[in-house]
Amino acid sequence: MGSLQIAAGVCFILPPALIVTVLAWAYVTYGTTAVEGLLYGIVPVVIAIITPALFGLLRSVIKTMWLGALAIAALAAAVRLLTLGGSPSSATRPAASSPSCSPPC
């Protein structure tokens, strides 16, 4: 790997890592109300940056109908999970009312 590629990787990763670090520090220091507006403002920007890259990646990765169907199923599962307010770990844990679950579930 050439030094130019390493420099490009560092320049690609370092700014977002620093931004996330500063936002995390501000969130912990000043609480949710001070940082909440910043976080809501960043979400559309992140989506606008990631969407074109994702479509370019999809064109090169999805070569067969099976892979396309798998990608659509994964996207549907992720959207459903996010709209229900869950997390990936909550999908695999037993419910609190389940008889096989002993506290803390």
JOKA-V883783 format. One record per residue. RES is the residue in one letter. OMEGA is omega in radians with two decimals (none if undefined). BURIAL is 1 if it has 24 or more other ideal C-beta (glycine too) atoms within 12 Angstrom, else 0. D_CENTER is the distance of its C-alpha to the mean C-alpha in Angstrom with 2 decimals. Layout:
res/omega/burial/d_center
RES/OMEGA/BURIAL/D_CENTER
RES/OMEGA/BURIAL/D_CENTER
This chain:
res/omega/burial/d_center
M/-3.10/0/28.00
G/-3.12/0/29.62
S/3.10/0/29.34
L/3.11/0/28.19
Q/3.10/0/25.15
I/3.12/0/24.34
A/3.12/0/24.85
A/3.10/0/22.57
G/3.12/0/19.76
V/3.14/0/20.40
C/3.12/0/20.59
F/-3.04/0/17.26
I/-3.00/0/15.37
L/-3.12/0/17.59
P/3.10/0/17.24
P/3.12/0/13.49
A/3.10/0/14.02
L/3.11/0/17.04
I/3.13/0/15.57
V/3.12/0/12.93
T/3.13/0/15.94
V/3.12/0/18.19
L/3.10/1/16.03
A/3.11/0/15.64
W/3.14/0/19.40
A/3.12/0/20.25
Y/-3.13/0/18.39
V/-3.06/0/20.33
T/-3.00/0/23.51
Y/3.10/0/23.86
G/-3.01/0/21.97
T/-3.02/0/19.67
T/-3.11/0/22.03
A/-3.03/0/22.32
V/-3.04/0/18.66
E/3.13/0/17.48
G/3.09/0/18.83
L/-3.12/0/17.16
L/3.10/0/13.66
Y/3.12/0/14.59
G/-3.10/0/16.02
I/-3.07/0/13.18
V/3.12/0/10.80
P/3.12/0/13.27
V/3.13/0/13.71
V/3.12/0/10.20
I/-3.14/0/10.42
A/3.13/0/13.93
I/-3.04/0/13.20
I/-3.04/0/10.61
T/3.12/0/12.66
P/3.11/0/15.82
A/-3.14/0/14.41
L/3.12/0/12.79
F/3.07/0/16.22
G/3.11/0/18.05
L/-3.13/0/16.25
L/3.14/0/16.89
R/-3.10/0/20.52
S/-3.07/0/21.03
V/-3.06/0/19.30
I/-3.10/0/20.50
K/-3.10/0/24.19
T/3.10/0/25.44
M/-3.14/0/25.31
W/3.12/0/24.12
L/3.08/0/20.97
G/3.11/0/20.43
A/3.11/0/21.00
L/3.11/0/18.66
A/3.12/0/15.80
I/3.11/0/16.78
A/3.11/0/17.02
A/3.11/0/13.56
L/3.13/0/12.21
A/3.12/0/14.71
A/3.13/0/13.84
A/3.13/0/10.14
V/3.12/0/11.53
R/-3.14/0/14.32
L/-3.13/0/12.50
L/-3.14/0/10.51
T/3.08/0/13.87
L/3.11/0/15.76
G/-3.12/0/13.95
G/3.05/0/13.40
S/-3.14/0/11.22
P/-3.13/0/11.38
S/-3.14/0/14.30
S/3.13/0/16.11
A/-3.09/0/16.43
T/3.12/0/18.45
R/3.06/0/20.50
P/3.13/0/23.85
A/-3.11/0/24.62
A/-3.13/0/26.69
S/-3.13/0/29.65
S/-3.14/0/29.68
P/-3.13/0/32.94
S/-3.10/0/31.39
C/3.05/0/29.12
S/-3.07/0/30.77
P/-0.02/0/29.46
P/3.11/0/27.00
C/none/0/24.66
